[in-house]
């Protein structure tokens, strides 16, 4: 790490956020009709930490849980993935958050989630009670807009962590717009836009950008977010479009990003060139900077449950970023990690073996477009069996 290089990273990625105990139904149906539930864990940022640790990276989860049995379970379960949980704090006065969900696809009207997280230990996180030496100890600090919605103190913490500071790690931010979490529904979009513009690498869904900010299409989203060196726009079945600026976070997570944030609002203009990759100019405080625009199609996946895919995509993209792979391969690794989660019932699963994921990410465009992944594909890959190409 250059610049303020006195700080030596002790982790690849540090993730900050609330993790909860999740109760998964024993059968499909309304919550009122489900007779029993199995216990698991859930939380956007801890999901990313677990997936990255399972992929062989040094990860640390920073959070706050209650001094209760659910808190014990969370810490033990996350640590079992290989995540460093030494920076997790226990709150004797507030409980660990929990939630129940149905087995139905989250994208349908029949899906139900019942959260019991108000007043949770995590909602009490603030700049005064989290260990900054741990938060700033990684090459990457991964945050999410969910944390900002938990409380005014949590918002203050994220605002402080995304501010320019000497030796700041690369800051990754998943917008994760969850309207139901914001007490003031009008405040959330403004807050999330402000936070995203202060970060180096941003993940946002095309649909959530339209819902939150009223912007349509990848170019308008980039115009609304000109500051991040890398902007990943997730477009559902249409894949992802990545705007990556030459010399910024697009070129790995080992550089010093101090002073790279806090830029004045710029105006983004231009359009995608023909084909999967093009160039455009983004106007910022430092003058015109060249964007490379890379579009990577989604995989065809036999979906078991559409939960946790966004977190898994972020983990795959970050993993490939840490390895300084080309932008196209970063997006493909995101798709592959998401496919691993989409083909199991829960939010977490083991990733494909790295060598196999690298082989799939290196396929030519035609082979990538005909790849289809179903349940058990990561295990088949581990046994050196062929993944179906149709």
Secondary structure as the mmCIF struct_conf table of DSSP 4:
data_model
#
loop_
_struct_conf.conf_type_id
_struct_conf.id
_struct_conf.beg_label_comp_id
_struct_conf.beg_label_asym_id
_struct_conf.beg_label_seq_id
_struct_conf.end_label_comp_id
_struct_conf.end_label_asym_id
_struct_conf.end_label_seq_id
BEND BEND1 UNK A 3 UNK A 4
TURN_TY1_P TURN_TY1_P1 UNK A 5 UNK A 6
BEND BEND2 UNK A 7 UNK A 7
HELX_LH_PP_P HELX_LH_PP_P1 UNK A 8 UNK A 9
BEND BEND3 UNK A 10 UNK A 10
STRN STRN1 UNK A 11 UNK A 16
BEND BEND4 UNK A 17 UNK A 17
STRN STRN2 UNK A 20 UNK A 25
BEND BEND5 UNK A 26 UNK A 29
TURN_TY1_P TURN_TY1_P2 UNK A 31 UNK A 33
STRN STRN3 UNK A 37 UNK A 42
HELX_RH_AL_P HELX_RH_AL_P1 UNK A 44 UNK A 54
TURN_TY1_P TURN_TY1_P3 UNK A 55 UNK A 56
STRN STRN4 UNK A 59 UNK A 62
STRN STRN5 UNK A 64 UNK A 66
BEND BEND6 UNK A 67 UNK A 68
HELX_RH_AL_P HELX_RH_AL_P2 UNK A 69 UNK A 80
TURN_TY1_P TURN_TY1_P4 UNK A 81 UNK A 82
STRN STRN6 UNK A 84 UNK A 84
TURN_TY1_P TURN_TY1_P5 UNK A 86 UNK A 87
STRN STRN7 UNK A 89 UNK A 91
BEND BEND7 UNK A 92 UNK A 94
HELX_LH_PP_P HELX_LH_PP_P2 UNK A 95 UNK A 97
STRN STRN8 UNK A 98 UNK A 101
BEND BEND8 UNK A 103 UNK A 104
TURN_TY1_P TURN_TY1_P6 UNK A 106 UNK A 107
BEND BEND9 UNK A 108 UNK A 108
TURN_TY1_P TURN_TY1_P7 UNK A 109 UNK A 110
STRN STRN9 UNK A 113 UNK A 116
TURN_TY1_P TURN_TY1_P8 UNK A 118 UNK A 119
BEND BEND10 UNK A 121 UNK A 121
HELX_RH_3T_P HELX_RH_3T_P1 UNK A 122 UNK A 124
TURN_TY1_P TURN_TY1_P9 UNK A 127 UNK A 129
BEND BEND11 UNK A 130 UNK A 130
HELX_RH_AL_P HELX_RH_AL_P3 UNK A 132 UNK A 135
TURN_TY1_P TURN_TY1_P10 UNK A 136 UNK A 136
BEND BEND12 UNK A 137 UNK A 137
STRN STRN10 UNK A 138 UNK A 144
HELX_RH_AL_P HELX_RH_AL_P4 UNK A 145 UNK A 150
HELX_RH_AL_P HELX_RH_AL_P5 UNK A 152 UNK A 161
TURN_TY1_P TURN_TY1_P11 UNK A 162 UNK A 162
BEND BEND13 UNK A 163 UNK A 163
TURN_TY1_P TURN_TY1_P12 UNK A 166 UNK A 167
HELX_LH_PP_P HELX_LH_PP_P3 UNK A 168 UNK A 169
STRN STRN11 UNK A 170 UNK A 174
HELX_RH_3T_P HELX_RH_3T_P2 UNK A 179 UNK A 181
BEND BEND14 UNK A 183 UNK A 184
HELX_RH_AL_P HELX_RH_AL_P6 UNK A 185 UNK A 197
TURN_TY1_P TURN_TY1_P13 UNK A 198 UNK A 198
BEND BEND15 UNK A 200 UNK A 200
STRN STRN12 UNK A 201 UNK A 205
HELX_RH_AL_P HELX_RH_AL_P7 UNK A 206 UNK A 213
HELX_RH_AL_P HELX_RH_AL_P8 UNK A 217 UNK A 224
BEND BEND16 UNK A 227 UNK A 227
BEND BEND17 UNK A 229 UNK A 229
STRN STRN13 UNK A 230 UNK A 234
HELX_RH_3T_P HELX_RH_3T_P3 UNK A 236 UNK A 238
STRN STRN14 UNK A 240 UNK A 245
TURN_TY1_P TURN_TY1_P14 UNK A 246 UNK A 248
HELX_RH_3T_P HELX_RH_3T_P4 UNK A 249 UNK A 251
BEND BEND18 UNK A 253 UNK A 253
BEND BEND19 UNK A 255 UNK A 255
TURN_TY1_P TURN_TY1_P15 UNK A 258 UNK A 259
BEND BEND20 UNK A 260 UNK A 261
HELX_LH_PP_P HELX_LH_PP_P4 UNK A 263 UNK A 265
STRN STRN15 UNK A 267 UNK A 269
HELX_LH_PP_P HELX_LH_PP_P5 UNK A 272 UNK A 273
BEND BEND21 UNK A 274 UNK A 276
STRN STRN16 UNK A 277 UNK A 284
TURN_TY1_P TURN_TY1_P16 UNK A 285 UNK A 286
STRN STRN17 UNK A 287 UNK A 296
HELX_LH_PP_P HELX_LH_PP_P6 UNK A 297 UNK A 299
STRN STRN18 UNK A 300 UNK A 301
BEND BEND22 UNK A 304 UNK A 304
BEND BEND23 UNK A 307 UNK A 308
HELX_RH_AL_P HELX_RH_AL_P9 UNK A 309 UNK A 322
TURN_TY1_P TURN_TY1_P17 UNK A 323 UNK A 324
HELX_RH_AL_P HELX_RH_AL_P10 UNK A 327 UNK A 342
TURN_TY1_P TURN_TY1_P18 UNK A 343 UNK A 343
BEND BEND24 UNK A 344 UNK A 347
HELX_LH_PP_P HELX_LH_PP_P7 UNK A 350 UNK A 353
HELX_RH_AL_P HELX_RH_AL_P11 UNK A 354 UNK A 361
TURN_TY1_P TURN_TY1_P19 UNK A 362 UNK A 362
BEND BEND25 UNK A 363 UNK A 363
HELX_RH_AL_P HELX_RH_AL_P12 UNK A 365 UNK A 370
STRN STRN19 UNK A 371 UNK A 371
STRN STRN20 UNK A 372 UNK A 373
TURN_TY1_P TURN_TY1_P20 UNK A 375 UNK A 376
HELX_RH_AL_P HELX_RH_AL_P13 UNK A 377 UNK A 382
TURN_TY1_P TURN_TY1_P21 UNK A 383 UNK A 384
HELX_LH_PP_P HELX_LH_PP_P8 UNK A 385 UNK A 388
STRN STRN21 UNK A 389 UNK A 389
#
